[in-house]
């Protein structure tokens, strides 16, 4: 059988890998970048090796969550296919992950890019939510999610957030709800806050994304943490500093004092969530943590406390007010429902098509059991769910909106960024996959529109 390439083409990152190689997918930025003063664009993984990141210009193929710049995407894919995964498209089948409700014109452009520009042998298209459901059900075969084969997948991505009900492994399209908030909007909000209060960083998108990933967290008590953020000295265990790159001494930005930045988590008795989860440490006194950090010095680590001539960015309530935007967008004047309301509306919108089941008492009881066991099995995926305390925050916001007779079952997938790719690799390994794909010959004979009906889109 020919190679199958699973490509999760996200707005922020591209995740790509060959099925059956037992290797994790490569994860690279889905963008082109041009350093200040340079005329040459660097692509995807080259951005991570660039030392001149101050004022770097970014050009993304995605705008508002959809692929609109196919020429830029072609350059990114060309780099990924030739230099990273090292495949020959005419000898490879493509499994593409794209967002739901993609416009037909964008689908047509994507198909032209796949078949006409790269010449892939065949194409299969799916959304991220059912793939995450498949991955979680396969990872925990005896869980409620796997037994009922239903869940609600919350995908907090780069451009927007989707709440997708999954029934019998398929998405309920009329129940999908979306809020136009994601990682990109959070970064822009952080840039505005910092530019108003400290440095002008409106042109430093790449640096501020690192600040967001390194220091932001979800607050379980916003009013209490705001009071702490107003305090001075050691009583303010939220304040921390981020050293900005200067292009000479510091090529990359970094947290000035990691122990002080983690003092909030020690105070809360929790542990940080990230790609590399560390074992939980015993709670320590905040003052002792700050003192210990001030005395620590390690010449082999870049996160040692720098000298006074470094450009430092001080963050206080910005650390938790930026993620709060996902839960309370109305506080910022945005006409958007919060994440909790979005989840409840997605679940409630499934009821009309299920009303016929209620005519029978026996079926009604079965449906009640399913609703209790299944529809409130919520899976969290996407880059934004990696904020520390995201799961606890969502549970506290969602609990008052859910009837008392239902128990919340919120699960954070073990790999929020790569989970759709893992689900795609599982589906591509099934014997039925080849028969479900659209070949290049079928595309040339029938066109993009008719071929897309095979994917129930």
C-alpha positions in Angstrom: 0.0 0.0 0.0 1.3 3.5 -0.8 2.2 5.9 1.9 -0.5 7.9 3.6 0.3 11.4 4.8 -1.9 12.8 7.5 -1.8 16.6 7.4 -3.6 18.7 10.1 -3.4 22.1 8.4 -4.2 24.4 11.3 -4.1 28.2 11.2 -1.2 28.4 13.6 0.7 25.2 13.1 1.0 22.4 10.5 1.1 18.8 11.9 2.2 16.3 9.4 3.5 12.7 9.4 3.4 9.4 7.5 1.0 6.7 8.9 2.7 3.6 10.2 6.2 5.0 10.8 5.7 5.0 14.6 7.0 8.6 14.7 5.3 11.6 16.1 4.2 14.2 13.6 6.3 17.2 12.9 4.8 20.4 14.2 5.9 23.7 12.5 4.4 27.2 12.2 2.1 27.6 9.3 3.4 30.9 8.1 6.1 32.7 6.2 8.3 35.2 8.0 10.7 38.0 7.0 13.2 39.4 9.4 13.5 43.2 9.7 15.8 44.5 7.0 15.8 41.3 5.0 14.1 40.7 1.6 14.1 36.9 1.9 11.2 35.1 3.4 11.8 32.1 5.7 9.3 29.3 5.9 7.8 27.1 8.6 10.6 25.4 10.7 13.2 28.0 9.5 11.4 30.5 11.8 12.4 28.6 14.9 16.0 28.8 13.9 16.0 32.6 13.1 17.9 34.8 15.5 16.5 38.1 14.3 13.0 38.0 15.6 12.6 41.6 16.6 10.0 43.2 14.4 9.8 40.1 12.2 6.9 40.2 9.7 4.6 37.2 9.6 2.5 36.1 6.6 -0.1 33.5 7.3 -2.0 31.4 4.7 -5.1 31.5 7.0 -7.2 34.5 7.7 -10.1 34.2 10.2 -9.7 30.5 10.3 -9.8 29.7 6.6 -7.3 29.1 3.9 -7.3 32.2 1.7 -3.7 32.6 0.6 -3.0 29.5 -1.4 0.3 30.8 -2.8 1.7 31.1 0.8 0.3 27.7 1.7 1.9 26.2 -1.3 5.3 27.4 -0.1 4.7 26.0 3.4 3.5 22.6 2.1 6.4 22.4 -0.3 8.9 22.9 2.5 7.1 20.4 4.7 6.8 17.7 2.0 10.4 18.0 0.6 12.5 18.9 3.6 10.6 17.5 6.7 8.5 14.5 5.9 10.3 13.8 2.6 7.6 12.3 0.4 6.7 12.3 -3.3 3.1 13.4 -3.6 2.3 11.4 -6.8 3.0 8.3 -4.8 1.2 9.4 -1.6 -2.4 9.5 -0.4 -3.3 12.7 1.5 -5.5 12.8 4.6 -6.3 16.4 5.2 -7.8 18.0 8.3 -9.7 21.2 7.7 -12.1 23.3 9.8 -15.9 22.7 9.6 -18.1 24.9 7.4 -15.3 25.7 5.0 -16.8 27.7 2.0 -17.1 25.8 -1.3 -14.8 28.3 -3.1 -12.1 27.6 -0.5 -12.6 23.8 -0.8 -12.2 24.1 -4.5 -8.9 26.0 -4.2 -7.7 23.4 -1.7 -8.5 20.6 -4.1 -6.7 22.4 -6.9 -3.7 22.8 -4.6 -3.8 19.1 -3.7 -4.3 17.5 -7.1 -3.1 20.1 -9.6 -0.2 21.7 -7.9 1.2 18.7 -5.9 -0.4 15.9 -7.8 -1.4 13.7 -4.8 -2.6 10.2 -5.6 -5.9 10.6 -3.6 -7.5 12.8 -1.0 -9.6 12.3 2.2 -10.9 15.2 4.2 -12.2 15.3 7.8 -12.6 17.7 10.6 -10.6 17.7 13.8 -13.5 17.0 16.3 -14.4 13.4 15.2 -10.7 12.5 14.9 -10.1 13.7 18.5 -13.2 11.6 19.6 -11.8 8.6 17.8 -8.4 9.0 19.4 -9.8 9.3 22.9 -12.2 6.4 22.4 -9.3 4.2 21.2 -7.1 5.3 24.1 -9.7 4.6 26.7 -11.9 1.8 25.3 -13.8 1.2 28.6 -14.7 4.8 29.2 -18.2 6.2 29.0 -17.1 8.1 25.9 -16.1 4.9 24.1 -19.1 2.9 25.3 -21.6 5.5 24.2 -19.6 6.5 21.1 -20.7 10.1 21.7 -19.0 13.2 23.1 -18.8 16.9 22.8 -15.4 18.1 21.5 -14.3 21.6 22.4 -11.6 22.7 20.0 -9.9 26.0 21.1 -7.7 26.7 18.1 -5.7 29.5 16.6 -8.5 31.4 14.9 -11.7 30.4 16.6 -13.3 27.9 19.0 -15.7 25.1 18.0 -18.1 23.1 20.2 -18.9 20.0 18.2 -21.4 17.3 19.3 -20.3 13.8 18.1 -23.0 11.1 17.9 -21.9 7.5 16.8 -18.6 8.9 15.7 -20.1 11.6 13.3 -20.4 15.3 14.0 -23.9 16.7 14.3 -23.5 19.6 12.0 -26.6 21.6 13.0 -25.4 21.4 16.6 -21.9 22.9 15.9 -21.4 26.2 17.6 -18.5 28.6 17.1 -17.1 31.6 18.8 -14.7 33.8 16.9 -12.0 33.7 19.6 -8.8 31.8 19.6 -5.1 32.0 20.2 -4.6 34.8 17.6 -7.2 37.0 19.3 -5.7 36.4 22.7 -2.2 37.4 21.4 -3.6 40.6 19.9 -5.3 41.4 23.2 -2.1 40.9 25.1 -0.3 43.2 22.6 -2.8 45.9 23.2 -2.5 45.7 27.0 1.2 45.7 27.1 1.5 48.5 24.5 -0.8 50.6 26.6 0.9 50.0 29.9 4.6 49.5 29.0 6.4 48.9 25.7 5.0 49.3 22.2 4.8 45.7 21.0 2.1 45.9 18.4 4.7 44.7 15.7 6.1 42.0 17.9 3.5 39.2 17.3 6.0 36.4 17.4 7.5 37.5 20.7 4.2 38.1 22.4 3.0 34.7 21.4 5.9 33.3 23.4 5.0 35.6 26.3 1.5 34.3 26.2 2.5 30.6 26.2 5.1 31.1 28.9 3.2 33.2 31.5 -0.6 33.3 31.0 -3.0 31.1 33.0 -6.7 30.8 33.8 -7.8 32.3 37.1 -10.2 30.3 39.2 -11.0 33.5 41.2 -10.7 36.6 39.0 -11.7 39.2 41.7 -9.4 37.7 44.3 -6.4 37.6 41.8 -7.1 41.2 40.8 -6.7 42.2 44.4 -3.4 40.3 44.6 -2.2 41.9 41.4 -2.7 45.4 42.9 -0.4 44.6 45.9 3.3 45.5 46.1 6.3 43.6 47.0 6.3 39.9 47.8 2.6 39.9 48.6 2.0 40.2 44.8 2.9 36.6 43.8 1.4 37.1 40.3 3.9 39.8 39.1 6.7 38.5 37.0 9.2 39.7 34.4 9.9 38.6 30.8 13.2 39.6 29.3 12.8 40.9 25.7 15.3 39.9 23.0 17.8 42.6 22.0 19.3 40.9 19.0 22.8 41.0 20.6 23.0 39.4 24.0 19.6 37.8 24.1 18.5 36.3 20.7 15.3 35.0 22.2 13.1 36.3 25.0 12.8 34.3 28.2 11.2 34.4 31.7 13.5 36.3 34.0 12.7 34.3 37.2 10.9 31.0 36.5 10.4 30.3 40.2 8.7 33.7 40.8 6.5 33.1 37.7 5.5 29.8 39.2 4.7 31.2 42.6 1.0 31.5 41.7 0.8 27.8 41.0 2.5 26.9 44.3 0.1 29.2 46.1 -2.9 27.5 44.4 -1.4 24.0 45.2 -1.6 23.1 41.6 0.9 22.2 38.9 1.6 23.8 35.6 0.2 22.2 32.4 2.3 22.1 29.3 3.7 19.8 26.6 6.1 18.4 29.2 4.1 17.7 32.3 6.3 17.7 35.4 5.5 15.8 38.6 3.6 17.8 41.2 5.7 19.4 43.9 4.7 19.9 47.5 3.3 23.4 48.2 5.8 25.9 49.3 5.8 29.3 50.9 5.6 32.0 48.3 8.2 34.2 50.0 10.6 31.3 50.3 10.1 30.5 46.6 11.0 34.1 45.6 14.1 34.1 47.9 15.3 30.8 46.6 14.9 32.0 43.0 16.8 35.2 43.7 19.7 33.3 45.2 19.8 30.6 42.4 22.3 31.0 39.6 23.0 28.5 36.8 25.4 29.7 34.1 24.4 26.9 31.8 20.7 28.0 31.6 19.4 31.1 29.7 16.7 31.7 32.3 19.1 32.8 35.0 18.3 36.3 36.4 19.7 38.8 33.9 21.5 42.0 34.6 19.8 45.4 34.9 20.5 46.5 31.3 18.1 44.0 29.8 14.7 45.2 28.5 12.2 43.7 30.9 8.5 43.4 30.5 6.5 43.3 33.7 3.2 41.4 33.8 0.6 41.3 36.5 -3.1 40.9 35.8 -2.4 40.5 32.1 -1.4 36.9 32.9 -4.9 35.8 33.7 -7.1 38.6 32.1 -6.0 37.5 28.6 -7.3 33.9 28.8 -10.4 35.3 30.6 -11.4 36.7 27.2 -12.5 33.2 26.2 -14.9 32.9 29.1 -16.2 36.5 29.3 -15.9 38.2 25.9 -18.8 40.5 26.7 -16.6 42.3 29.3 -14.5 43.5 26.4 -17.4 44.8 24.4 -17.5 41.7 22.1 -20.9 40.4 21.0 -19.9 36.8 21.5 -21.1 34.1 23.9 -18.5 32.8 26.4 -17.1 29.3 26.1 -19.5 27.9 28.7 -22.6 29.3 27.0 -21.3 28.0 23.6 -21.0 24.5 25.0 -24.6 24.6 26.5 -26.0 25.9 23.2 -24.3 23.2 21.2 -25.8 20.5 23.5 -29.3 22.1 23.5 -29.3 22.4 19.7 -29.2 18.6 19.4 -32.6 18.2 21.0 -35.0 18.9 18.1 -33.8 16.1 15.9 -33.9 13.8 18.9 -37.5 14.7 20.0 -39.1 11.7 18.1 -37.2 9.4 20.5 -39.2 10.8 23.4 -42.5 9.3 22.2 -41.6 6.0 23.7 -41.1 5.7 27.5 -38.5 3.0 27.0 -36.6 5.0 24.4 -37.0 8.1 26.6 -35.3 6.3 29.5 -32.5 5.1 27.3 -32.1 8.6 25.9 -31.9 10.0 29.4 -29.1 7.5 30.3 -27.3 8.4 27.1 -27.6 12.1 27.8 -26.3 11.6 31.3 -23.4 9.4 30.3 -22.5 10.7 26.9 -23.4 14.3 25.9 -21.7 15.7 28.9 -18.5 13.8 28.1 -16.5 16.9 27.1 -13.1 16.6 25.4 -10.8 19.6 25.4 -8.3 20.0 22.5 -6.5 22.8 20.8 -3.6 25.1 21.8 -5.6 27.3 24.1 -6.6 24.5 26.4 -3.0 24.2 27.5 -3.3 27.3 29.7 -2.8 26.2 33.3 -6.1 25.6 35.2 -8.2 25.8 31.9 -10.1 22.6 32.7 -10.9 23.7 36.3 -11.9 27.2 35.1 -14.3 25.7 32.5 -15.8 23.3 35.0 -16.5 26.1 37.5 -18.1 28.3 34.7 -20.1 25.4 33.2 -21.5 23.8 36.4 -24.1 26.5 37.1 -25.5 26.2 33.6 -25.9 22.4 33.6 -28.9 20.7 35.3 -28.1 19.2 38.7 -29.0 15.7 37.6 -26.2 15.6 35.1 -22.6 15.0 36.1 -19.9 16.9 34.2 -17.1 14.8 32.7 -14.5 17.1 31.2 -11.4 15.4 29.9 -8.2 17.2 28.6 -6.7 15.1 25.9 -3.1 14.1 26.6 -1.8 15.9 23.5 -4.0 18.9 22.6 -2.0 19.9 19.6 -1.4 16.5 18.1 -4.7 14.7 19.0 -6.4 15.3 15.6 -3.3 13.9 13.9 -3.3 10.8 16.0 -7.0 10.2 15.3 -6.4 10.7 11.6 -3.6 8.1 11.7 -6.0 5.6 13.4 -8.6 6.2 10.7 -6.1 6.0 7.9 -4.9 2.7 9.2 -8.4 1.1 8.8 -9.0 -1.2 5.8 -12.0 1.0 4.6 -9.9 4.1 4.2 -8.8 3.6 0.6 -12.4 3.1 -0.6 -13.5 6.4 1.0 -10.8 8.5 -0.6 -11.2 10.5 -3.8 -8.6 9.7 -6.4 -7.0 12.1 -8.8 -8.8 10.5 -11.7 -12.2 10.9 -10.0 -11.4 14.5 -9.3 -10.5 15.2 -12.9 -13.7 13.5 -14.2 -16.2 14.8 -11.6 -14.8 18.0 -10.3 -14.3 19.2 -6.7 -18.0 19.8 -5.8 -19.2 16.3 -6.5 -16.1 14.7 -4.9 -16.7 16.6 -1.7 -20.1 14.9 -1.2 -18.2 11.7 -0.4 -17.0 13.4 2.8 -20.5 14.4 3.8 -19.6 18.1 3.4 
